[in-house]
């Protein structure tokens, strides 16, 4: 029996990060068949050299201000049923630094 994917762990809706930090966004889903998790960035490409995907998360290293934006977790089951959850990431310089 096919069941629609359901997100069980959502990345936060809003994330505040500092340049140079590492960002980790967790996303997990269940369904039958088990959903495949993919990540995309609204209006831009994912930075392959500084990012990677684990089984449950998207990790972006050495954050830069231009990394700010919406990161979307997509859970797809049976290749046709999918749901999305969005995380709005804001990146700032550390306080006291220009």
C-alpha positions, 0 to 999 in steps of 0.5 A, spaced: 500 500 500 502 506 498 502 512 503 503 519 502 510 522 505 509 525 511 515 530 514 517 527 521 522 532 523 522 539 519 528 544 519 526 550 522 522 555 519 527 561 520 534 560 521 539 566 523 547 564 522 553 567 522 558 568 516 564 562 517 559 557 521 556 551 519 549 550 517 545 543 518 538 543 517 535 536 519 529 533 515 526 526 516 520 523 513 516 517 513 511 513 508 510 507 504 515 506 500 520 510 504 521 517 501 527 520 498 529 526 501 532 531 496 534 539 497 534 545 493 535 552 494 529 557 491 532 561 486 539 559 486 543 553 485 546 549 491 553 550 492 556 543 491 563 544 494 561 547 500 555 543 502 553 535 502 547 531 504 547 526 510 541 521 511 537 526 515 540 533 514 543 538 509 550 541 511 553 547 508 560 549 511 563 556 511 557 560 510 557 567 506 552 572 506 550 570 499 548 563 502 542 567 505 535 564 502 530 559 502 532 552 502 527 547 501 527 539 503 523 535 498 520 528 500 518 524 494 515 517 495 514 512 489 517 518 485 510 521 484 508 523 491 512 529 494 511 534 500 516 540 501 518 544 507 522 551 507 527 554 511 529 561 511 536 562 512 539 569 514 546 570 514 550 575 518 557 577 520 559 577 527 557 583 531 563 587 532 566 585 525 565 589 518 
